[in-house]
Structure formats: structure tokens, C-alpha cells
Amino acid sequence: MKIELLYFSNCPHWKPALLSLKQILTKENISESVDLIEIESEVMAEEHSFPGSPTIRINGRDIEGKQDVFGFQCRFYEGGEGTPSETLIKNAILKYK
């Protein structure tokens, strides 16, 4: 399983998302590491089909499903939250476990 967290450094939500992701991996006894990919520009955002920070991908797939809008921006998840819910992260991980 390949796990990636894409972010930009000024995003206040990427570290909490990473913490939640690592806690879930530990609880589920999954030893895969998380590849951190820092998006540094609009060009990189387009190259990585980056819908915003933070973005978690499992085996190249966004945990929320297909995204259509990409850019060097903050991302908001269901309910207007800046981080994905633990349930969303866990369900995506278990789908590919």
C-alpha cells in the first residue's frame, strides 16, 4: 500500500491530518510509511493534480474520491473541516489493506 500526504508548508491543517493518519495506521497495525509531498507552487499543484492541502492518497487515489478542481490552496472536507475525519481516513486505508 502506498500512502501519500500532499501539503503546502503554510497550511495549518497538514500536521493534524498527518497525526491522525499515523494514529490510524498504528491502531490498524499497518507498518507502511507515509510519503510527504510538499507542494511549493501552482505549477506543482497542477502537476500533482493537487486539490488542496492536506490531501491524502492511498495507492494514488484520493480518500474522498475523484477531484476535479486543482490548485495551490487550502482544502476543506465534508462539514467544512480543514482535515479529513478519522472515519474517512480509516475507511480509505481499510479499503486497500
MOPAC internal coordinates of N, CA, C and O (Angstrom, degrees):
PM7 1SCF
backbone

  N    0.0000 0     0.00 0     0.00 0    0    0    0
  C    1.4511 1     0.00 0     0.00 0    1    0    0
  C    1.5257 1   108.21 1     0.00 0    2    1    0
  O    1.2310 1   120.68 1   -48.84 1    3    2    1
  N    1.3178 1   116.30 1   131.16 1    3    2    1
  C    1.4593 1   121.74 1   177.48 1    5    3    2
  C    1.5232 1   108.19 1  -104.62 1    6    5    3
  O    1.2310 1   120.92 1   -54.79 1    7    6    5
  N    1.3279 1   115.84 1   125.21 1    7    6    5
  C    1.4588 1   121.50 1  -177.63 1    9    7    6
  C    1.5245 1   108.41 1  -120.07 1   10    9    7
  O    1.2310 1   121.12 1   -54.01 1   11   10    9
  N    1.3215 1   115.46 1   125.99 1   11   10    9
  C    1.4629 1   120.68 1  -179.95 1   13   11   10
  C    1.5212 1   109.93 1  -127.16 1   14   13   11
  O    1.2310 1   121.33 1   -36.85 1   15   14   13
  N    1.3224 1   115.05 1   143.15 1   15   14   13
  C    1.4534 1   121.47 1   170.34 1   17   15   14
  C    1.5226 1   106.43 1  -122.79 1   18   17   15
  O    1.2310 1   121.05 1   -63.71 1   19   18   17
  N    1.3212 1   115.60 1   116.29 1   19   18   17
  C    1.4584 1   122.03 1   178.70 1   21   19   18
  C    1.5216 1   107.77 1  -101.33 1   22   21   19
  O    1.2310 1   120.54 1   -41.32 1   23   22   21
  N    1.3331 1   116.57 1   138.68 1   23   22   21
  C    1.4615 1   120.43 1  -173.38 1   25   23   22
  C    1.5227 1   109.88 1  -158.21 1   26   25   23
  O    1.2310 1   120.94 1   -11.08 1   27   26   25
  N    1.3359 1   115.81 1   168.92 1   27   26   25
  C    1.4593 1   119.08 1   164.59 1   29   27   26
  C    1.5183 1   107.05 1  -122.08 1   30   29   27
  O    1.2310 1   120.85 1   -30.97 1   31   30   29
  N    1.3256 1   115.99 1   149.03 1   31   30   29
  C    1.4655 1   121.61 1  -165.91 1   33   31   30
  C    1.5225 1   114.69 1   -61.87 1   34   33   31
  O    1.2310 1   119.00 1   150.11 1   35   34   33
  N    1.3206 1   119.52 1   -29.89 1   35   34   33
  C    1.4653 1   120.83 1  -179.24 1   37   35   34
  C    1.5214 1   113.71 1   -84.13 1   38   37   35
  O    1.2310 1   120.08 1   178.96 1   39   38   37
  N    1.3057 1   117.45 1    -1.04 1   39   38   37
  C    1.4620 1   121.34 1   179.24 1   41   39   38
  C    1.5302 1   109.49 1   -71.90 1   42   41   39
  O    1.2310 1   119.51 1   -55.13 1   43   42   41
  N    1.3357 1   118.54 1   124.87 1   43   42   41
  C    1.4583 1   120.13 1   179.69 1   45   43   42
  C    1.5293 1   113.76 1   -77.26 1   46   45   43
  O    1.2310 1   120.14 1   173.75 1   47   46   45
  N    1.3335 1   117.33 1    -6.25 1   47   46   45
  C    1.4652 1   120.53 1  -173.54 1   49   47   46
  C    1.5207 1   114.76 1  -102.48 1   50   49   47
  O    1.2310 1   119.67 1   168.11 1   51   50   49
  N    1.3299 1   118.23 1   -11.89 1   51   50   49
  C    1.4648 1   117.90 1  -173.55 1   53   51   50
  C    1.5173 1   112.44 1   -71.01 1   54   53   51
  O    1.2310 1   119.38 1   143.13 1   55   54   53
  N    1.3251 1   118.78 1   -36.87 1   55   54   53
  C    1.4701 1   119.85 1  -179.79 1   57   55   54
  C    1.5284 1   111.67 1   -68.15 1   58   57   55
  O    1.2310 1   118.98 1   135.82 1   59   58   57
  N    1.3531 1   119.55 1   -44.18 1   59   58   57
  C    1.4644 1   118.62 1   174.50 1   61   59   58
  C    1.5304 1   112.62 1   -61.21 1   62   61   59
  O    1.2310 1   120.01 1   143.60 1   63   62   61
  N    1.3281 1   117.59 1   -36.40 1   63   62   61
  C    1.4709 1   120.55 1   177.71 1   65   63   62
  C    1.5243 1   110.31 1   -65.16 1   66   65   63
  O    1.2310 1   120.33 1   138.26 1   67   66   65
  N    1.3284 1   116.98 1   -41.74 1   67   66   65
  C    1.4632 1   121.19 1   178.09 1   69   67   66
  C    1.5218 1   110.41 1   -63.40 1   70   69   67
  O    1.2310 1   120.03 1   137.16 1   71   70   69
  N    1.3150 1   117.55 1   -42.84 1   71   70   69
  C    1.4645 1   121.37 1   178.61 1   73   71   70
  C    1.5254 1   110.63 1   -60.68 1   74   73   71
  O    1.2310 1   119.99 1   132.89 1   75   74   73
  N    1.3230 1   117.62 1   -47.11 1   75   74   73
  C    1.4723 1   121.05 1   178.33 1   77   75   74
  C    1.5187 1   110.73 1   -60.35 1   78   77   75
  O    1.2310 1   120.56 1   135.57 1   79   78   77
  N    1.3157 1   116.53 1   -44.43 1   79   78   77
  C    1.4588 1   121.62 1  -179.93 1   81   79   78
  C    1.5252 1   110.90 1   -59.88 1   82   81   79
  O    1.2310 1   120.09 1   132.55 1   83   82   81
  N    1.3244 1   117.44 1   -47.45 1   83   82   81
  C    1.4682 1   121.07 1  -179.61 1   85   83   82
  C    1.5250 1   111.77 1   -65.02 1   86   85   83
  O    1.2310 1   120.16 1   141.51 1   87   86   85
  N    1.3334 1   117.30 1   -38.49 1   87   86   85
  C    1.4660 1   120.52 1   178.18 1   89   87   86
  C    1.5267 1   110.79 1   -63.65 1   90   89   87
  O    1.2310 1   120.15 1   138.33 1   91   90   89
  N    1.3089 1   117.31 1   -41.67 1   91   90   89
  C    1.4652 1   120.90 1   179.37 1   93   91   90
  C    1.5207 1   110.26 1   -66.45 1   94   93   91
  O    1.2310 1   119.92 1   137.38 1   95   94   93
  N    1.3172 1   117.75 1   -42.62 1   95   94   93
  C    1.4660 1   120.61 1   177.65 1   97   95   94
  C    1.5236 1   110.66 1   -59.03 1   98   97   95
  O    1.2310 1   120.39 1   137.86 1   99   98   97
  N    1.3213 1   116.86 1   -42.14 1   99   98   97
  C    1.4686 1   121.21 1   178.69 1  101   99   98
  C    1.5256 1   110.67 1   -64.01 1  102  101   99
  O    1.2310 1   119.98 1   132.58 1  103  102  101
  N    1.3325 1   117.65 1   -47.42 1  103  102  101
  C    1.4695 1   121.82 1  -179.88 1  105  103  102
  C    1.5238 1   112.12 1   -60.29 1  106  105  103
  O    1.2310 1   120.62 1   146.10 1  107  106  105
  N    1.3251 1   116.43 1   -33.90 1  107  106  105
  C    1.4646 1   121.34 1  -177.49 1  109  107  106
  C    1.5285 1   112.46 1   -92.51 1  110  109  107
  O    1.2310 1   120.61 1  -172.68 1  111  110  109
  N    1.3341 1   116.44 1     7.32 1  111  110  109
  C    1.4748 1   122.22 1  -179.84 1  113  111  110
  C    1.5260 1   112.34 1    54.82 1  114  113  111
  O    1.2310 1   120.95 1  -135.66 1  115  114  113
  N    1.3080 1   115.79 1    44.34 1  115  114  113
  C    1.4622 1   121.97 1   177.62 1  117  115  114
  C    1.5212 1   107.40 1  -107.02 1  118  117  115
  O    1.2310 1   121.04 1   -56.48 1  119  118  117
  N    1.3172 1   115.62 1   123.52 1  119  118  117
  C    1.4653 1   120.07 1  -172.91 1  121  119  118
  C    1.5276 1   114.30 1   -96.23 1  122  121  119
  O    1.2310 1   119.51 1   178.19 1  123  122  121
  N    1.3209 1   118.55 1    -1.81 1  123  122  121
  C    1.4613 1   120.22 1  -179.57 1  125  123  122
  C    1.5253 1   110.58 1   -60.29 1  126  125  123
  O    1.2310 1   121.23 1   -35.86 1  127  126  125
  N    1.3098 1   115.25 1   144.14 1  127  126  125
  C    1.4601 1   120.01 1   177.27 1  129  127  126
  C    1.5275 1   109.40 1   -84.98 1  130  129  127
  O    1.2310 1   121.64 1   -15.44 1  131  130  129
  N    1.3142 1   114.46 1   164.56 1  131  130  129
  C    1.4589 1   121.43 1   178.40 1  133  131  130
  C    1.5247 1   107.64 1  -104.03 1  134  133  131
  O    1.2310 1   120.66 1   -57.86 1  135  134  133
  N    1.3180 1   116.35 1   122.14 1  135  134  133
  C    1.4645 1   120.99 1   175.78 1  137  135  134
  C    1.5234 1   108.06 1   -83.56 1  138  137  135
  O    1.2310 1   120.68 1   -59.62 1  139  138  137
  N    1.3272 1   116.30 1   120.38 1  139  138  137
  C    1.4587 1   121.43 1   177.52 1  141  139  138
  C    1.5215 1   108.94 1   -92.37 1  142  141  139
  O    1.2310 1   120.88 1   -52.10 1  143  142  141
  N    1.3193 1   115.92 1   127.90 1  143  142  141
  C    1.4602 1   121.43 1   179.72 1  145  143  142
  C    1.5246 1   107.65 1  -122.72 1  146  145  143
  O    1.2310 1   121.26 1   -70.80 1  147  146  145
  N    1.3344 1   115.20 1   109.20 1  147  146  145
  C    1.4597 1   119.51 1   179.48 1  149  147  146
  C    1.5249 1   109.70 1   -85.02 1  150  149  147
  O    1.2310 1   121.25 1   -56.95 1  151  150  149
  N    1.3124 1   115.22 1   123.05 1  151  150  149
  C    1.4615 1   122.03 1   177.36 1  153  151  150
  C    1.5281 1   106.30 1   -92.42 1  154  153  151
  O    1.2310 1   120.90 1   -58.48 1  155  154  153
  N    1.3296 1   115.89 1   121.52 1  155  154  153
  C    1.4633 1   120.30 1  -171.94 1  157  155  154
  C    1.5213 1   114.75 1  -110.11 1  158  157  155
  O    1.2310 1   119.97 1   176.25 1  159  158  157
  N    1.3267 1   117.66 1    -3.75 1  159  158  157
  C    1.4647 1   119.34 1  -177.34 1  161  159  158
  C    1.5279 1   110.32 1  -161.26 1  162  161  159
  O    1.2310 1   121.68 1   -11.39 1  163  162  161
  N    1.3158 1   114.39 1   168.61 1  163  162  161
  C    1.4663 1   120.88 1   175.72 1  165  163  162
  C    1.5314 1   110.31 1   -62.47 1  166  165  163
  O    1.2310 1   120.61 1   142.66 1  167  166  165
  N    1.3261 1   116.43 1   -37.34 1  167  166  165
  C    1.4664 1   121.08 1   179.03 1  169  167  166
  C    1.5286 1   109.91 1   -62.27 1  170  169  167
  O    1.2310 1   120.33 1   133.53 1  171  170  169
  N    1.3288 1   116.97 1   -46.47 1  171  170  169
  C    1.4706 1   120.22 1   177.75 1  173  171  170
  C    1.5203 1   111.10 1   -62.80 1  174  173  171
  O    1.2310 1   120.62 1   141.77 1  175  174  173
  N    1.3354 1   116.42 1   -38.23 1  175  174  173
  C    1.4687 1   120.47 1   179.15 1  177  175  174
  C    1.5254 1   110.13 1   -58.92 1  178  177  175
  O    1.2310 1   120.32 1   135.42 1  179  178  177
  N    1.3098 1   116.99 1   -44.58 1  179  178  177
  C    1.4660 1   120.99 1   178.54 1  181  179  178
  C    1.5275 1   111.00 1   -67.07 1  182  181  179
  O    1.2310 1   120.36 1   137.05 1  183  182  181
  N    1.3333 1   116.92 1   -42.95 1  183  182  181
  C    1.4689 1   120.92 1  -179.40 1  185  183  182
  C    1.5244 1   112.14 1   -60.22 1  186  185  183
  O    1.2310 1   120.65 1   144.79 1  187  186  185
  N    1.3375 1   116.36 1   -35.21 1  187  186  185
  C    1.4644 1   121.63 1  -177.42 1  189  187  186
  C    1.5309 1   112.68 1   -97.87 1  190  189  187
  O    1.2310 1   120.12 1  -171.79 1  191  190  189
  N    1.3458 1   117.38 1     8.21 1  191  190  189
  C    1.4753 1   121.02 1  -176.35 1  193  191  190
  C    1.5246 1   109.49 1    47.08 1  194  193  191
  O    1.2310 1   121.35 1  -126.22 1  195  194  193
  N    1.3210 1   115.03 1    53.78 1  195  194  193
  C    1.4666 1   124.72 1  -172.06 1  197  195  194
  C    1.5255 1   110.51 1   -90.06 1  198  197  195
  O    1.2310 1   119.93 1   -69.40 1  199  198  197
  N    1.3439 1   117.75 1   110.60 1  199  198  197
  C    1.4582 1   120.10 1  -178.98 1  201  199  198
  C    1.5250 1   113.92 1   -81.23 1  202  201  199
  O    1.2310 1   120.21 1   175.78 1  203  202  201
  N    1.3210 1   117.20 1    -4.22 1  203  202  201
  C    1.4547 1   120.86 1   179.20 1  205  203  202
  C    1.5101 1   111.46 1   137.41 1  206  205  203
  O    1.2310 1   121.86 1   -12.70 1  207  206  205
  N    1.3251 1   114.05 1   167.30 1  207  206  205
  C    1.4629 1   121.58 1  -175.49 1  209  207  206
  C    1.5179 1   110.82 1  -102.23 1  210  209  207
  O    1.2310 1   121.05 1   -47.82 1  211  210  209
  N    1.3310 1   115.59 1   132.18 1  211  210  209
  C    1.4530 1   130.77 1    -2.58 1  213  211  210
  C    1.5329 1   111.86 1   -89.94 1  214  213  211
  O    1.2310 1   120.92 1   -29.96 1  215  214  213
  N    1.3118 1   115.84 1   150.04 1  215  214  213
  C    1.4597 1   122.31 1   174.96 1  217  215  214
  C    1.5192 1   108.40 1  -123.29 1  218  217  215
  O    1.2310 1   120.50 1   -50.87 1  219  218  217
  N    1.3193 1   116.66 1   129.13 1  219  218  217
  C    1.4641 1   121.77 1   176.70 1  221  219  218
  C    1.5221 1   107.58 1  -111.50 1  222  221  219
  O    1.2310 1   121.51 1   -48.52 1  223  222  221
  N    1.3230 1   114.71 1   131.48 1  223  222  221
  C    1.4676 1   120.84 1   176.66 1  225  223  222
  C    1.5190 1   109.53 1  -125.17 1  226  225  223
  O    1.2310 1   121.47 1   -43.05 1  227  226  225
  N    1.3210 1   114.80 1   136.95 1  227  226  225
  C    1.4595 1   122.43 1   174.81 1  229  227  226
  C    1.5286 1   106.38 1  -113.82 1  230  229  227
  O    1.2310 1   120.69 1   -58.72 1  231  230  229
  N    1.3165 1   116.28 1   121.28 1  231  230  229
  C    1.4731 1   121.29 1  -177.14 1  233  231  230
  C    1.5291 1   111.64 1    51.02 1  234  233  231
  O    1.2310 1   121.17 1  -140.01 1  235  234  233
  N    1.3267 1   115.37 1    39.99 1  235  234  233
  C    1.4598 1   121.07 1   176.86 1  237  235  234
  C    1.5105 1   115.64 1    81.68 1  238  237  235
  O    1.2310 1   120.17 1   178.91 1  239  238  237
  N    1.3283 1   117.27 1    -1.09 1  239  238  237
  C    1.4690 1   120.85 1  -177.48 1  241  239  238
  C    1.5284 1   110.87 1  -107.30 1  242  241  239
  O    1.2310 1   121.37 1   -47.41 1  243  242  241
  N    1.3147 1   114.99 1   132.59 1  243  242  241
  C    1.4570 1   121.08 1   177.73 1  245  243  242
  C    1.5260 1   109.43 1   -63.05 1  246  245  243
  O    1.2310 1   120.21 1   -41.44 1  247  246  245
  N    1.3301 1   117.19 1   138.56 1  247  246  245
  C    1.4703 1   119.57 1  -176.94 1  249  247  246
  C    1.5237 1   112.92 1   -67.56 1  250  249  247
  O    1.2310 1   119.77 1   162.41 1  251  250  249
  N    1.3247 1   118.05 1   -17.59 1  251  250  249
  C    1.4689 1   121.11 1   176.18 1  253  251  250
  C    1.5236 1   112.49 1   -96.69 1  254  253  251
  O    1.2310 1   120.24 1   179.73 1  255  254  253
  N    1.2997 1   117.14 1    -0.27 1  255  254  253
  C    1.4549 1   120.09 1  -177.38 1  257  255  254
  C    1.5128 1   110.98 1    98.68 1  258  257  255
  O    1.2310 1   121.43 1    10.61 1  259  258  257
  N    1.3203 1   114.87 1  -169.39 1  259  258  257
  C    1.4662 1   120.97 1  -175.55 1  261  259  258
  C    1.5245 1   110.92 1   -61.45 1  262  261  259
  O    1.2310 1   121.19 1   -45.32 1  263  262  261
  N    1.3206 1   115.32 1   134.68 1  263  262  261
  C    1.4604 1   122.04 1   177.37 1  265  263  262
  C    1.5241 1   108.79 1  -113.36 1  266  265  263
  O    1.2310 1   120.51 1   -34.67 1  267  266  265
  N    1.3275 1   116.63 1   145.33 1  267  266  265
  C    1.4601 1   121.17 1  -176.68 1  269  267  266
  C    1.5259 1   114.16 1  -113.45 1  270  269  267
  O    1.2310 1   120.19 1   161.26 1  271  270  269
  N    1.3328 1   117.24 1   -18.74 1  271  270  269
  C    1.4611 1   121.15 1  -176.97 1  273  271  270
  C    1.5196 1   108.38 1  -112.07 1  274  273  271
  O    1.2310 1   120.75 1   -53.65 1  275  274  273
  N    1.3292 1   116.18 1   126.35 1  275  274  273
  C    1.4541 1   121.00 1  -178.07 1  277  275  274
  C    1.5227 1   109.82 1  -123.81 1  278  277  275
  O    1.2310 1   121.01 1   -30.71 1  279  278  277
  N    1.3360 1   115.67 1   149.29 1  279  278  277
  C    1.4565 1   119.29 1   177.28 1  281  279  278
  C    1.5092 1   112.05 1   169.69 1  282  281  279
  O    1.2310 1   121.66 1    -9.74 1  283  282  281
  N    1.3015 1   114.42 1   170.26 1  283  282  281
  C    1.4613 1   123.46 1   179.84 1  285  283  282
  C    1.5219 1   106.89 1   -85.23 1  286  285  283
  O    1.2310 1   120.94 1   -94.54 1  287  286  285
  N    1.3406 1   115.80 1    85.46 1  287  286  285
  C    1.4611 1   121.52 1  -169.42 1  289  287  286
  C    1.5218 1   110.74 1  -154.43 1  290  289  287
  O    1.2310 1   121.54 1   -11.19 1  291  290  289
  N    1.3357 1   114.65 1   168.81 1  291  290  289
  C    1.4587 1   119.98 1   171.99 1  293  291  290
  C    1.5260 1   107.92 1   -76.12 1  294  293  291
  O    1.2310 1   121.48 1   -24.15 1  295  294  293
  N    1.2940 1   114.77 1   155.85 1  295  294  293
  C    1.4617 1   120.61 1   179.08 1  297  295  294
  C    1.5227 1   108.69 1  -118.09 1  298  297  295
  O    1.2310 1   121.08 1   -36.88 1  299  298  297
  N    1.3079 1   115.54 1   143.12 1  299  298  297
  C    1.4533 1   120.34 1   176.54 1  301  299  298
  C    1.5188 1   109.09 1  -123.51 1  302  301  299
  O    1.2310 1   121.80 1   -45.16 1  303  302  301
  N    1.3079 1   114.15 1   134.84 1  303  302  301
  C    1.4595 1   121.83 1  -177.32 1  305  303  302
  C    1.5226 1   109.62 1   -98.12 1  306  305  303
  O    1.2310 1   120.99 1    -0.69 1  307  306  305
  N    1.3129 1   115.72 1   179.31 1  307  306  305
  C    1.4621 1   121.92 1  -179.81 1  309  307  306
  C    1.5250 1   110.05 1   -48.93 1  310  309  307
  O    1.2310 1   120.63 1   -45.85 1  311  310  309
  N    1.3005 1   116.39 1   134.15 1  311  310  309
  C    1.4568 1   121.14 1  -179.09 1  313  311  310
  C    1.5188 1   113.18 1    84.79 1  314  313  311
  O    1.2310 1   120.14 1  -175.62 1  315  314  313
  N    1.3302 1   117.33 1     4.38 1  315  314  313
  C    1.4540 1   120.68 1   177.89 1  317  315  314
  C    1.5117 1   114.90 1    80.28 1  318  317  315
  O    1.2310 1   120.63 1  -168.08 1  319  318  317
  N    1.3270 1   116.41 1    11.92 1  319  318  317
  C    1.4604 1   120.53 1  -179.20 1  321  319  318
  C    1.5264 1   110.83 1   -79.25 1  322  321  319
  O    1.2310 1   120.96 1   -31.50 1  323  322  321
  N    1.3270 1   115.76 1   148.50 1  323  322  321
  C    1.4573 1   121.47 1   178.83 1  325  323  322
  C    1.5141 1   113.89 1   -83.79 1  326  325  323
  O    1.2310 1   120.55 1   171.77 1  327  326  325
  N    1.3258 1   116.55 1    -8.23 1  327  326  325
  C    1.4643 1   121.28 1   176.45 1  329  327  326
  C    1.5259 1   108.70 1  -127.37 1  330  329  327
  O    1.2310 1   120.59 1   -30.47 1  331  330  329
  N    1.3240 1   116.48 1   149.53 1  331  330  329
  C    1.4653 1   118.31 1   177.04 1  333  331  330
  C    1.5262 1   110.15 1   -69.77 1  334  333  331
  O    1.2310 1   120.60 1   -30.83 1  335  334  333
  N    1.3075 1   116.45 1   149.17 1  335  334  333
  C    1.4634 1   120.27 1   178.57 1  337  335  334
  C    1.5261 1   110.00 1   -68.25 1  338  337  335
  O    1.2310 1   121.00 1   -24.36 1  339  338  337
  N    1.3173 1   115.69 1   155.64 1  339  338  337
  C    1.4661 1   120.02 1   177.01 1  341  339  338
  C    1.5238 1   110.44 1   -60.30 1  342  341  339
  O    1.2310 1   120.20 1   144.16 1  343  342  341
  N    1.3273 1   117.22 1   -35.84 1  343  342  341
  C    1.4653 1   121.14 1   179.08 1  345  343  342
  C    1.5224 1   110.78 1   -63.11 1  346  345  343
  O    1.2310 1   120.43 1   136.11 1  347  346  345
  N    1.3152 1   116.79 1   -43.89 1  347  346  345
  C    1.4644 1   120.88 1   179.04 1  349  347  346
  C    1.5275 1   110.61 1   -61.74 1  350  349  347
  O    1.2310 1   120.50 1   134.71 1  351  350  349
  N    1.3215 1   116.65 1   -45.29 1  351  350  349
  C    1.4694 1   120.93 1   179.55 1  353  351  350
  C    1.5262 1   110.18 1   -63.69 1  354  353  351
  O    1.2310 1   120.61 1   131.30 1  355  354  353
  N    1.3232 1   116.43 1   -48.70 1  355  354  353
  C    1.4663 1   120.92 1  -177.08 1  357  355  354
  C    1.5258 1   111.36 1   -61.21 1  358  357  355
  O    1.2310 1   120.18 1   134.35 1  359  358  357
  N    1.3254 1   117.27 1   -45.65 1  359  358  357
  C    1.4660 1   120.30 1  -179.44 1  361  359  358
  C    1.5247 1   111.64 1   -61.40 1  362  361  359
  O    1.2310 1   120.29 1   140.66 1  363  362  361
  N    1.3261 1   117.05 1   -39.34 1  363  362  361
  C    1.4649 1   120.52 1   178.72 1  365  363  362
  C    1.5230 1   110.82 1   -66.21 1  366  365  363
  O    1.2310 1   120.21 1   138.54 1  367  366  365
  N    1.3180 1   117.19 1   -41.46 1  367  366  365
  C    1.4677 1   121.14 1   179.52 1  369  367  366
  C    1.5228 1   110.38 1   -65.60 1  370  369  367
  O    1.2310 1   120.36 1   133.20 1  371  370  369
  N    1.3243 1   116.92 1   -46.80 1  371  370  369
  C    1.4670 1   120.29 1  -177.40 1  373  371  370
  C    1.5290 1   111.78 1   -65.74 1  374  373  371
  O    1.2310 1   120.28 1   151.97 1  375  374  373
  N    1.3113 1   117.06 1   -28.03 1  375  374  373
  C    1.4674 1   121.06 1   177.79 1  377  375  374
  C    1.5282 1   111.14 1   -61.66 1  378  377  375
  O    1.2310 1   120.70 1   147.47 1  379  378  377
  N    1.3283 1   116.26 1   -32.53 1  379  378  377
  C    1.4661 1   120.47 1  -176.26 1  381  379  378
  C    1.5197 1   113.87 1  -109.19 1  382  381  379
  O    1.2310 1   119.95 1  -176.82 1  383  382  381
  N    1.3131 1   117.70 1     3.18 1  383  382  381
  C    1.4715 1   121.80 1  -177.26 1  385  383  382
  C    1.5111 1   111.20 1   -65.08 1  386  385  383
  O    1.2310 1   120.10 1   180.00 1  387  386  385

